[in-house]
Amino acid sequence: MEDCVFCKIINGEIPSSKLKETKNLLAINDINPQADTHILIIPKTHVRDITGLDDSLWIEIKKLGLELAKEKGINNFRLTTNAGDAALVHHMHMHLLGEVLSDRKI
């Protein structure tokens, strides 16, 4: 999508702090972190939200999230996503929020 900020990041039109990249995914630091570690895992193909995600990509996202958590030494984390108008950016992405305890509101 030509006006999608994440598509522009994936295409190199907007700079980002790339942490890891696979054939299908890009992981970057969130520019407005809500936790000590706040990583976005973004599919390279434009998918509006989780309702349009296929199962194989979902598994890749899970694997990359777990890999990043392990590499960063994160023991307590959340993987979250928003769908529909709950999402600020309408390009499916997961938030990996590190060292978040159960009583913390985010």
Biopython code that builds the backbone (N, CA, C, O; Angstrom):
import numpy as np
from Bio.PDB.StructureBuilder import StructureBuilder

atoms = [
    (1, "MET", "N", (0.846, -1.176, 0.000)),
    (1, "MET", "CA", (0.000, 0.000, 0.000)),
    (1, "MET", "C", (0.891, 1.238, 0.000)),
    (1, "MET", "O", (1.821, 1.334, 0.800)),
    (2, "GLU", "N", (0.620, 2.153, -0.863)),
    (2, "GLU", "CA", (1.512, 3.289, -1.047)),
    (2, "GLU", "C", (1.558, 4.266, 0.121)),
    (2, "GLU", "O", (2.567, 4.948, 0.296)),
    (3, "ASP", "N", (0.505, 4.357, 0.924)),
    (3, "ASP", "CA", (0.520, 5.297, 2.041)),
    (3, "ASP", "C", (0.754, 4.624, 3.396)),
    (3, "ASP", "O", (0.603, 5.272, 4.432)),
    (4, "CYS", "N", (1.114, 3.356, 3.410)),
    (4, "CYS", "CA", (1.333, 2.599, 4.649)),
    (4, "CYS", "C", (2.754, 2.822, 5.160)),
    (4, "CYS", "O", (3.726, 2.556, 4.454)),
    (5, "VAL", "N", (2.863, 3.311, 6.391)),
    (5, "VAL", "CA", (4.176, 3.593, 6.976)),
    (5, "VAL", "C", (5.034, 2.333, 7.088)),
    (5, "VAL", "O", (6.243, 2.393, 6.863)),
    (6, "PHE", "N", (4.433, 1.205, 7.430)),
    (6, "PHE", "CA", (5.219, -0.031, 7.543)),
    (6, "PHE", "C", (5.676, -0.529, 6.183)),
    (6, "PHE", "O", (6.786, -1.049, 6.065)),
    (7, "CYS", "N", (4.854, -0.384, 5.155)),
    (7, "CYS", "CA", (5.286, -0.745, 3.799)),
    (7, "CYS", "C", (6.468, 0.126, 3.378)),
    (7, "CYS", "O", (7.403, -0.354, 2.737)),
    (8, "LYS", "N", (6.422, 1.395, 3.738)),
    (8, "LYS", "CA", (7.523, 2.306, 3.413)),
    (8, "LYS", "C", (8.792, 1.919, 4.169)),
    (8, "LYS", "O", (9.888, 2.009, 3.614)),
    (9, "ILE", "N", (8.665, 1.496, 5.404)),
    (9, "ILE", "CA", (9.829, 1.026, 6.171)),
    (9, "ILE", "C", (10.395, -0.227, 5.518)),
    (9, "ILE", "O", (11.607, -0.333, 5.329)),
    (10, "ILE", "N", (9.541, -1.166, 5.176)),
    (10, "ILE", "CA", (9.973, -2.418, 4.547)),
    (10, "ILE", "C", (10.669, -2.149, 3.216)),
    (10, "ILE", "O", (11.643, -2.822, 2.877)),
    (11, "ASN", "N", (10.180, -1.180, 2.469)),
    (11, "ASN", "CA", (10.761, -0.833, 1.159)),
    (11, "ASN", "C", (11.977, 0.077, 1.272)),
    (11, "ASN", "O", (12.562, 0.440, 0.251)),
    (12, "GLY", "N", (12.373, 0.457, 2.492)),
    (12, "GLY", "CA", (13.541, 1.298, 2.684)),
    (12, "GLY", "C", (13.300, 2.779, 2.443)),
    (12, "GLY", "O", (14.252, 3.557, 2.389)),
    (13, "GLU", "N", (12.052, 3.177, 2.300)),
    (13, "GLU", "CA", (11.729, 4.587, 2.069)),
    (13, "GLU", "C", (11.778, 5.402, 3.363)),
    (13, "GLU", "O", (11.986, 6.614, 3.327)),
    (14, "ILE", "N", (11.590, 4.742, 4.497)),
    (14, "ILE", "CA", (11.667, 5.374, 5.810)),
    (14, "ILE", "C", (12.699, 4.591, 6.614)),
    (14, "ILE", "O", (12.627, 3.364, 6.675)),
    (15, "PRO", "N", (13.662, 5.284, 7.234)),
    (15, "PRO", "CA", (14.669, 4.558, 8.027)),
    (15, "PRO", "C", (14.063, 3.946, 9.284)),
    (15, "PRO", "O", (13.075, 4.440, 9.827)),
    (16, "SER", "N", (14.681, 2.862, 9.727)),
    (16, "SER", "CA", (14.238, 2.189, 10.953)),
    (16, "SER", "C", (15.444, 1.560, 11.627)),
    (16, "SER", "O", (16.511, 1.432, 11.027)),
    (17, "SER", "N", (15.263, 1.172, 12.868)),
    (17, "SER", "CA", (16.319, 0.462, 13.594)),
    (17, "SER", "C", (16.052, -1.034, 13.462)),
    (17, "SER", "O", (15.483, -1.665, 14.353)),
    (18, "LYS", "N", (16.475, -1.576, 12.335)),
    (18, "LYS", "CA", (16.245, -2.985, 12.011)),
    (18, "LYS", "C", (17.026, -3.875, 12.968)),
    (18, "LYS", "O", (18.234, -3.718, 13.144)),
    (19, "LEU", "N", (16.309, -4.813, 13.581)),
    (19, "LEU", "CA", (16.936, -5.757, 14.497)),
    (19, "LEU", "C", (17.179, -7.106, 13.839)),
    (19, "LEU", "O", (18.216, -7.737, 14.048)),
    (20, "LYS", "N", (16.215, -7.536, 13.045)),
    (20, "LYS", "CA", (16.305, -8.848, 12.412)),
    (20, "LYS", "C", (15.378, -8.848, 11.208)),
    (20, "LYS", "O", (14.332, -8.198, 11.203)),
    (21, "GLU", "N", (15.784, -9.591, 10.191)),
    (21, "GLU", "CA", (14.971, -9.682, 8.978)),
    (21, "GLU", "C", (15.007, -11.108, 8.466)),
    (21, "GLU", "O", (16.058, -11.749, 8.437)),
    (22, "THR", "N", (13.846, -11.595, 8.063)),
    (22, "THR", "CA", (13.739, -12.896, 7.419)),
    (22, "THR", "C", (13.127, -12.670, 6.036)),
    (22, "THR", "O", (12.867, -11.534, 5.641)),
    (23, "LYS", "N", (12.908, -13.732, 5.329)),
    (23, "LYS", "CA", (12.288, -13.618, 4.006)),
    (23, "LYS", "C", (10.919, -12.937, 4.092)),
    (23, "LYS", "O", (10.548, -12.174, 3.200)),
    (24, "ASN", "N", (10.173, -13.210, 5.160)),
    (24, "ASN", "CA", (8.797, -12.738, 5.268)),
    (24, "ASN", "C", (8.546, -11.697, 6.348)),
    (24, "ASN", "O", (7.463, -11.113, 6.392)),
    (25, "LEU", "N", (9.526, -11.447, 7.228)),
    (25, "LEU", "CA", (9.286, -10.588, 8.394)),
    (25, "LEU", "C", (10.413, -9.579, 8.591)),
    (25, "LEU", "O", (11.551, -9.794, 8.171)),
    (26, "LEU", "N", (10.061, -8.479, 9.238)),
    (26, "LEU", "CA", (11.029, -7.473, 9.651)),
    (26, "LEU", "C", (10.771, -7.171, 11.120)),
    (26, "LEU", "O", (9.626, -6.971, 11.526)),
    (27, "ALA", "N", (11.835, -7.137, 11.918)),
    (27, "ALA", "CA", (11.722, -6.777, 13.335)),
    (27, "ALA", "C", (12.495, -5.479, 13.550)),
    (27, "ALA", "O", (13.669, -5.370, 13.197)),
    (28, "ILE", "N", (11.806, -4.492, 14.142)),
    (28, "ILE", "CA", (12.406, -3.182, 14.391)),
    (28, "ILE", "C", (12.056, -2.730, 15.807)),
    (28, "ILE", "O", (11.100, -3.220, 16.409)),
    (29, "ASN", "N", (12.836, -1.798, 16.324)),
    (29, "ASN", "CA", (12.481, -1.175, 17.594)),
    (29, "ASN", "C", (11.315, -0.218, 17.364)),
    (29, "ASN", "O", (11.265, 0.479, 16.351)),
    (30, "ASP", "N", (10.383, -0.191, 18.306)),
    (30, "ASP", "CA", (9.269, 0.754, 18.242)),
    (30, "ASP", "C", (9.798, 2.155, 18.539)),
    (30, "ASP", "O", (10.610, 2.328, 19.448)),
    (31, "ILE", "N", (9.348, 3.158, 17.781)),
    (31, "ILE", "CA", (9.835, 4.525, 17.997)),
    (31, "ILE", "C", (9.186, 5.182, 19.209)),
    (31, "ILE", "O", (9.665, 6.212, 19.681)),
    (32, "ASN", "N", (8.100, 4.598, 19.719)),
    (32, "ASN", "CA", (7.431, 5.083, 20.929)),
    (32, "ASN", "C", (7.295, 3.928, 21.917)),
    (32, "ASN", "O", (6.187, 3.446, 22.155)),
    (33, "PRO", "N", (8.418, 3.477, 22.497)),
    (33, "PRO", "CA", (8.374, 2.268, 23.326)),
    (33, "PRO", "C", (7.475, 2.411, 24.552)),
    (33, "PRO", "O", (7.428, 3.454, 25.204)),
    (34, "GLN", "N", (6.765, 1.322, 24.836)),
    (34, "GLN", "CA", (5.882, 1.247, 25.993)),
    (34, "GLN", "C", (6.426, 0.301, 27.051)),
    (34, "GLN", "O", (5.750, 0.009, 28.037)),
    (35, "ALA", "N", (7.646, -0.176, 26.846)),
    (35, "ALA", "CA", (8.316, -1.076, 27.785)),
    (35, "ALA", "C", (9.816, -0.933, 27.565)),
    (35, "ALA", "O", (10.249, -0.336, 26.579)),
    (36, "ASP", "N", (10.615, -1.484, 28.487)),
    (36, "ASP", "CA", (12.071, -1.414, 28.334)),
    (36, "ASP", "C", (12.513, -1.965, 26.984)),
    (36, "ASP", "O", (13.391, -1.398, 26.334)),
    (37, "THR", "N", (11.915, -3.054, 26.571)),
    (37, "THR", "CA", (12.128, -3.598, 25.230)),
    (37, "THR", "C", (10.788, -3.578, 24.529)),
    (37, "THR", "O", (9.817, -4.149, 25.024)),
    (38, "HIS", "N", (10.725, -2.921, 23.373)),
    (38, "HIS", "CA", (9.481, -2.842, 22.598)),
    (38, "HIS", "C", (9.852, -2.994, 21.133)),
    (38, "HIS", "O", (10.322, -2.056, 20.488)),
    (39, "ILE", "N", (9.629, -4.198, 20.627)),
    (39, "ILE", "CA", (9.993, -4.562, 19.259)),
    (39, "ILE", "C", (8.723, -4.810, 18.458)),
    (39, "ILE", "O", (7.771, -5.410, 18.957)),
    (40, "LEU", "N", (8.715, -4.346, 17.218)),
    (40, "LEU", "CA", (7.615, -4.633, 16.301)),
    (40, "LEU", "C", (8.059, -5.719, 15.339)),
    (40, "LEU", "O", (9.141, -5.644, 14.758)),
    (41, "ILE", "N", (7.223, -6.723, 15.176)),
    (41, "ILE", "CA", (7.461, -7.797, 14.200)),
    (41, "ILE", "C", (6.420, -7.594, 13.109)),
    (41, "ILE", "O", (5.219, -7.704, 13.356)),
    (42, "ILE", "N", (6.894, -7.295, 11.888)),
    (42, "ILE", "CA", (6.014, -6.854, 10.806)),
    (42, "ILE", "C", (6.139, -7.784, 9.604)),
    (42, "ILE", "O", (7.245, -7.992, 9.107)),
    (43, "PRO", "N", (5.034, -8.347, 9.127)),
    (43, "PRO", "CA", (5.084, -9.095, 7.875)),
    (43, "PRO", "C", (5.453, -8.162, 6.719)),
    (43, "PRO", "O", (5.003, -7.017, 6.670)),
    (44, "LYS", "N", (6.268, -8.655, 5.799)),
    (44, "LYS", "CA", (6.670, -7.835, 4.660)),
    (44, "LYS", "C", (5.536, -7.655, 3.652)),
    (44, "LYS", "O", (5.511, -6.674, 2.908)),
    (45, "THR", "N", (4.614, -8.587, 3.629)),
    (45, "THR", "CA", (3.435, -8.459, 2.771)),
    (45, "THR", "C", (2.380, -7.673, 3.528)),
    (45, "THR", "O", (2.134, -7.929, 4.706)),
    (46, "HIS", "N", (1.760, -6.721, 2.858)),
    (46, "HIS", "CA", (0.746, -5.913, 3.523)),
    (46, "HIS", "C", (-0.492, -6.757, 3.817)),
    (46, "HIS", "O", (-1.169, -7.241, 2.910)),
    (47, "VAL", "N", (-0.762, -6.917, 5.102)),
    (47, "VAL", "CA", (-1.962, -7.576, 5.601)),
    (47, "VAL", "C", (-2.552, -6.603, 6.602)),
    (47, "VAL", "O", (-1.844, -6.147, 7.499)),
    (48, "ARG", "N", (-3.826, -6.271, 6.477)),
    (48, "ARG", "CA", (-4.423, -5.239, 7.327)),
    (48, "ARG", "C", (-4.302, -5.556, 8.817)),
    (48, "ARG", "O", (-3.890, -4.702, 9.601)),
    (49, "ASP", "N", (-4.652, -6.761, 9.203)),
    (49, "ASP", "CA", (-4.565, -7.145, 10.610)),
    (49, "ASP", "C", (-4.565, -8.658, 10.719)),
    (49, "ASP", "O", (-4.518, -9.362, 9.710)),
    (50, "ILE", "N", (-4.618, -9.148, 11.931)),
    (50, "ILE", "CA", (-4.486, -10.586, 12.190)),
    (50, "ILE", "C", (-5.578, -11.417, 11.502)),
    (50, "ILE", "O", (-5.386, -12.607, 11.254)),
    (51, "THR", "N", (-6.710, -10.797, 11.198)),
    (51, "THR", "CA", (-7.800, -11.534, 10.561)),
    (51, "THR", "C", (-7.434, -11.981, 9.146)),
    (51, "THR", "O", (-8.068, -12.886, 8.604)),
    (52, "GLY", "N", (-6.423, -11.360, 8.543)),
    (52, "GLY", "CA", (-5.993, -11.736, 7.196)),
    (52, "GLY", "C", (-4.704, -12.524, 7.156)),
    (52, "GLY", "O", (-4.157, -12.773, 6.082)),
    (53, "LEU", "N", (-4.211, -12.920, 8.324)),
    (53, "LEU", "CA", (-2.926, -13.607, 8.415)),
    (53, "LEU", "C", (-3.096, -15.100, 8.198)),
    (53, "LEU", "O", (-4.007, -15.709, 8.758)),
    (54, "ASP", "N", (-2.223, -15.699, 7.384)),
    (54, "ASP", "CA", (-2.318, -17.151, 7.215)),
    (54, "ASP", "C", (-1.514, -17.855, 8.304)),
    (54, "ASP", "O", (-0.625, -17.261, 8.914)),
    (55, "ASP", "N", (-1.832, -19.112, 8.538)),
    (55, "ASP", "CA", (-1.250, -19.857, 9.658)),
    (55, "ASP", "C", (0.262, -19.989, 9.573)),
    (55, "ASP", "O", (0.936, -19.944, 10.601)),
    (56, "SER", "N", (0.814, -20.152, 8.371)),
    (56, "SER", "CA", (2.266, -20.332, 8.263)),
    (56, "SER", "C", (3.005, -19.062, 8.688)),
    (56, "SER", "O", (4.058, -19.144, 9.321)),
    (57, "LEU", "N", (2.469, -17.904, 8.349)),
    (57, "LEU", "CA", (3.104, -16.652, 8.757)),
    (57, "LEU", "C", (2.957, -16.441, 10.271)),
    (57, "LEU", "O", (3.862, -15.920, 10.923)),
    (58, "TRP", "N", (1.823, -16.846, 10.810)),
    (58, "TRP", "CA", (1.614, -16.760, 12.251)),
    (58, "TRP", "C", (2.690, -17.565, 12.990)),
    (58, "TRP", "O", (3.222, -17.103, 13.999)),
    (59, "ILE", "N", (3.007, -18.750, 12.499)),
    (59, "ILE", "CA", (4.038, -19.597, 13.108)),
    (59, "ILE", "C", (5.403, -18.923, 13.001)),
    (59, "ILE", "O", (6.188, -18.966, 13.947)),
    (60, "GLU", "N", (5.694, -18.298, 11.852)),
    (60, "GLU", "CA", (6.965, -17.572, 11.689)),
    (60, "GLU", "C", (7.083, -16.419, 12.679)),
    (60, "GLU", "O", (8.151, -16.189, 13.247)),
    (61, "ILE", "N", (5.988, -15.699, 12.885)),
    (61, "ILE", "CA", (5.987, -14.585, 13.835)),
    (61, "ILE", "C", (6.284, -15.106, 15.237)),
    (61, "ILE", "O", (7.083, -14.517, 15.965)),
    (62, "LYS", "N", (5.645, -16.204, 15.614)),
    (62, "LYS", "CA", (5.882, -16.797, 16.937)),
    (62, "LYS", "C", (7.344, -17.180, 17.092)),
    (62, "LYS", "O", (7.958, -16.872, 18.113)),
    (63, "LYS", "N", (7.913, -17.853, 16.086)),
    (63, "LYS", "CA", (9.308, -18.276, 16.163)),
    (63, "LYS", "C", (10.243, -17.079, 16.285)),
    (63, "LYS", "O", (11.170, -17.096, 17.094)),
    (64, "LEU", "N", (10.006, -16.045, 15.490)),
    (64, "LEU", "CA", (10.871, -14.869, 15.547)),
    (64, "LEU", "C", (10.725, -14.155, 16.894)),
    (64, "LEU", "O", (11.718, -13.693, 17.455)),
    (65, "GLY", "N", (9.519, -14.062, 17.410)),
    (65, "GLY", "CA", (9.302, -13.448, 18.714)),
    (65, "GLY", "C", (10.056, -14.172, 19.813)),
    (65, "GLY", "O", (10.704, -13.541, 20.648)),
    (66, "LEU", "N", (9.974, -15.485, 19.816)),
    (66, "LEU", "CA", (10.679, -16.279, 20.822)),
    (66, "LEU", "C", (12.190, -16.169, 20.653)),
    (66, "LEU", "O", (12.925, -16.112, 21.639)),
    (67, "GLU", "N", (12.649, -16.140, 19.419)),
    (67, "GLU", "CA", (14.080, -15.991, 19.135)),
    (67, "GLU", "C", (14.597, -14.637, 19.638)),
    (67, "GLU", "O", (15.651, -14.567, 20.270)),
    (68, "LEU", "N", (13.858, -13.574, 19.357)),
    (68, "LEU", "CA", (14.261, -12.240, 19.818)),
    (68, "LEU", "C", (14.265, -12.152, 21.343)),
    (68, "LEU", "O", (15.179, -11.572, 21.929)),
    (69, "ALA", "N", (13.256, -12.722, 21.981)),
    (69, "ALA", "CA", (13.197, -12.711, 23.447)),
    (69, "ALA", "C", (14.413, -13.425, 24.031)),
    (69, "ALA", "O", (15.019, -12.945, 24.988)),
    (70, "LYS", "N", (14.762, -14.558, 23.462)),
    (70, "LYS", "CA", (15.918, -15.315, 23.940)),
    (70, "LYS", "C", (17.207, -14.520, 23.732)),
    (70, "LYS", "O", (18.031, -14.420, 24.641)),
    (71, "GLU", "N", (17.380, -13.952, 22.531)),
    (71, "GLU", "CA", (18.586, -13.172, 22.231)),
    (71, "GLU", "C", (18.734, -11.967, 23.145)),
    (71, "GLU", "O", (19.851, -11.603, 23.514)),
    (72, "LYS", "N", (17.630, -11.347, 23.510)),
    (72, "LYS", "CA", (17.656, -10.153, 24.358)),
    (72, "LYS", "C", (17.679, -10.504, 25.843)),
    (72, "LYS", "O", (17.777, -9.616, 26.689)),
    (73, "GLY", "N", (17.587, -11.803, 26.163)),
    (73, "GLY", "CA", (17.586, -12.231, 27.556)),
    (73, "GLY", "C", (16.322, -11.826, 28.293)),
    (73, "GLY", "O", (16.353, -11.559, 29.495)),
    (74, "ILE", "N", (15.216, -11.780, 27.576)),
    (74, "ILE", "CA", (13.934, -11.365, 28.152)),
    (74, "ILE", "C", (13.212, -12.593, 28.696)),
    (74, "ILE", "O", (12.971, -13.555, 27.966)),
    (75, "ASN", "N", (12.871, -12.556, 29.972)),
    (75, "ASN", "CA", (12.161, -13.677, 30.586)),
    (75, "ASN", "C", (10.666, -13.434, 30.714)),
    (75, "ASN", "O", (9.879, -14.380, 30.676)),
    (76, "ASN", "N", (10.268, -12.186, 30.863)),
    (76, "ASN", "CA", (8.864, -11.824, 31.034)),
    (76, "ASN", "C", (8.471, -10.929, 29.868)),
    (76, "ASN", "O", (9.006, -9.831, 29.713)),
    (77, "PHE", "N", (7.543, -11.395, 29.058)),
    (77, "PHE", "CA", (7.194, -10.591, 27.895)),
    (77, "PHE", "C", (5.760, -10.819, 27.468)),
    (77, "PHE", "O", (5.105, -11.778, 27.876)),
    (78, "ARG", "N", (5.293, -9.900, 26.630)),
    (78, "ARG", "CA", (3.981, -10.010, 25.999)),
    (78, "ARG", "C", (4.164, -9.921, 24.498)),
    (78, "ARG", "O", (5.003, -9.167, 24.006)),
    (79, "LEU", "N", (3.377, -10.694, 23.779)),
    (79, "LEU", "CA", (3.240, -10.561, 22.326)),
    (79, "LEU", "C", (1.806, -10.139, 22.093)),
    (79, "LEU", "O", (0.878, -10.886, 22.402)),
    (80, "THR", "N", (1.616, -8.950, 21.551)),
    (80, "THR", "CA", (0.261, -8.441, 21.366)),
    (80, "THR", "C", (0.085, -7.903, 19.949)),
    (80, "THR", "O", (1.047, -7.537, 19.273)),
    (81, "THR", "N", (-1.165, -7.870, 19.530)),
    (81, "THR", "CA", (-1.514, -7.274, 18.252)),
    (81, "THR", "C", (-2.886, -6.628, 18.385)),
    (81, "THR", "O", (-3.641, -6.934, 19.308)),
    (82, "ASN", "N", (-3.197, -5.741, 17.464)),
    (82, "ASN", "CA", (-4.496, -5.087, 17.422)),
    (82, "ASN", "C", (-5.144, -5.393, 16.076)),
    (82, "ASN", "O", (-4.451, -5.609, 15.082)),
    (83, "ALA", "N", (-6.457, -5.410, 16.048)),
    (83, "ALA", "CA", (-7.171, -5.671, 14.797)),
    (83, "ALA", "C", (-8.185, -4.570, 14.547)),
    (83, "ALA", "O", (-8.668, -3.923, 15.477)),
    (84, "GLY", "N", (-8.495, -4.372, 13.284)),
    (84, "GLY", "CA", (-9.482, -3.358, 12.918)),
    (84, "GLY", "C", (-9.024, -1.968, 13.305)),
    (84, "GLY", "O", (-7.847, -1.636, 13.167)),
    (85, "ASP", "N", (-9.946, -1.157, 13.786)),
    (85, "ASP", "CA", (-9.624, 0.216, 14.144)),
    (85, "ASP", "C", (-8.893, 0.345, 15.483)),
    (85, "ASP", "O", (-8.550, 1.456, 15.888)),
    (86, "ALA", "N", (-8.651, -0.769, 16.172)),
    (86, "ALA", "CA", (-7.851, -0.729, 17.397)),
    (86, "ALA", "C", (-6.378, -0.496, 17.078)),
    (86, "ALA", "O", (-5.604, -0.093, 17.947)),
    (87, "ALA", "N", (-5.993, -0.752, 15.825)),
    (87, "ALA", "CA", (-4.605, -0.574, 15.406)),
    (87, "ALA", "C", (-4.367, 0.848, 14.923)),
    (87, "ALA", "O", (-5.170, 1.399, 14.169)),
    (88, "LEU", "N", (-3.264, 1.439, 15.360)),
    (88, "LEU", "CA", (-2.889, 2.768, 14.898)),
    (88, "LEU", "C", (-2.431, 2.709, 13.440)),
    (88, "LEU", "O", (-2.783, 3.571, 12.635)),
    (89, "VAL", "N", (-1.638, 1.678, 13.109)),
    (89, "VAL", "CA", (-1.177, 1.453, 11.736)),
    (89, "VAL", "C", (-1.897, 0.219, 11.213)),
    (89, "VAL", "O", (-1.850, -0.840, 11.838)),
    (90, "HIS", "N", (-2.553, 0.349, 10.087)),
    (90, "HIS", "CA", (-3.332, -0.755, 9.519)),
    (90, "HIS", "C", (-2.472, -1.630, 8.605)),
    (90, "HIS", "O", (-2.728, -1.772, 7.409)),
    (91, "HIS", "N", (-1.451, -2.204, 9.218)),
    (91, "HIS", "CA", (-0.570, -3.204, 8.607)),
    (91, "HIS", "C", (-0.245, -4.135, 9.756)),
    (91, "HIS", "O", (0.371, -3.720, 10.737)),
    (92, "MET", "N", (-0.649, -5.383, 9.646)),
    (92, "MET", "CA", (-0.517, -6.325, 10.745)),
    (92, "MET", "C", (0.881, -6.285, 11.334)),
    (92, "MET", "O", (1.866, -6.304, 10.596)),
    (93, "HIS", "N", (0.978, -6.230, 12.646)),
    (93, "HIS", "CA", (2.258, -6.284, 13.336)),
    (93, "HIS", "C", (2.042, -6.758, 14.768)),
    (93, "HIS", "O", (0.972, -6.579, 15.351)),
    (94, "MET", "N", (3.078, -7.360, 15.310)),
    (94, "MET", "CA", (3.065, -7.817, 16.692)),
    (94, "MET", "C", (3.981, -6.917, 17.495)),
    (94, "MET", "O", (5.024, -6.475, 17.014)),
    (95, "HIS", "N", (3.576, -6.654, 18.720)),
    (95, "HIS", "CA", (4.403, -5.926, 19.674)),
    (95, "HIS", "C", (5.029, -6.950, 20.615)),
    (95, "HIS", "O", (4.312, -7.698, 21.280)),
    (96, "LEU", "N", (6.344, -6.989, 20.676)),
    (96, "LEU", "CA", (7.051, -7.785, 21.674)),
    (96, "LEU", "C", (7.471, -6.813, 22.764)),
    (96, "LEU", "O", (8.358, -5.983, 22.564)),
    (97, "LEU", "N", (6.828, -6.923, 23.914)),
    (97, "LEU", "CA", (7.076, -6.030, 25.049)),
    (97, "LEU", "C", (7.823, -6.821, 26.106)),
    (97, "LEU", "O", (7.294, -7.785, 26.660)),
    (98, "GLY", "N", (9.057, -6.411, 26.385)),
    (98, "GLY", "CA", (9.916, -7.178, 27.271)),
    (98, "GLY", "C", (9.938, -6.694, 28.695)),
    (98, "GLY", "O", (9.803, -5.504, 28.979)),
    (99, "GLU", "N", (10.113, -7.657, 29.591)),
    (99, "GLU", "CA", (10.191, -7.444, 31.035)),
    (99, "GLU", "C", (8.950, -6.715, 31.563)),
    (99, "GLU", "O", (9.042, -5.754, 32.327)),
    (100, "VAL", "N", (7.813, -7.199, 31.135)),
    (100, "VAL", "CA", (6.524, -6.666, 31.569)),
    (100, "VAL", "C", (5.915, -7.658, 32.561)),
    (100, "VAL", "O", (5.773, -8.842, 32.257)),
    (101, "LEU", "N", (5.565, -7.172, 33.728)),
    (101, "LEU", "CA", (4.969, -8.032, 34.743)),
    (101, "LEU", "C", (3.456, -8.032, 34.647)),
    (101, "LEU", "O", (2.879, -7.154, 34.005)),
    (102, "SER", "N", (2.816, -8.981, 35.263)),
    (102, "SER", "CA", (1.370, -9.151, 35.126)),
    (102, "SER", "C", (0.564, -7.976, 35.671)),
    (102, "SER", "O", (-0.561, -7.757, 35.221)),
    (103, "ASP", "N", (1.096, -7.220, 36.615)),
    (103, "ASP", "CA", (0.338, -6.113, 37.190)),
    (103, "ASP", "C", (0.564, -4.784, 36.459)),
    (103, "ASP", "O", (-0.008, -3.765, 36.848)),
    (104, "ARG", "N", (1.378, -4.784, 35.422)),
    (104, "ARG", "CA", (1.667, -3.551, 34.694)),
    (104, "ARG", "C", (0.636, -3.336, 33.591)),
    (104, "ARG", "O", (0.346, -4.246, 32.815)),
    (105, "LYS", "N", (0.098, -2.150, 33.532)),
    (105, "LYS", "CA", (-0.857, -1.821, 32.486)),
    (105, "LYS", "C", (-0.126, -1.180, 31.324)),
    (105, "LYS", "O", (0.671, -0.258, 31.499)),
    (106, "ILE", "N", (-0.413, -1.687, 30.136)),
    (106, "ILE", "CA", (0.168, -1.138, 28.920)),
    (106, "ILE", "C", (-0.959, -0.924, 27.933)),
    (106, "ILE", "O", (-0.723, -0.463, 26.817)),
]
sb = StructureBuilder()
sb.init_structure("model")
sb.init_model(0)
sb.init_chain("A")
sb.init_seg("    ")
for serial, (resi, resn, name, xyz) in enumerate(atoms, 1):
    if name == "N":
        sb.init_residue(resn, " ", resi, " ")
    sb.init_atom(name, np.array(xyz, "f"), 0.0, 1.0, " ", f" {name:<3s}", serial, name[0])
structure = sb.get_structure()
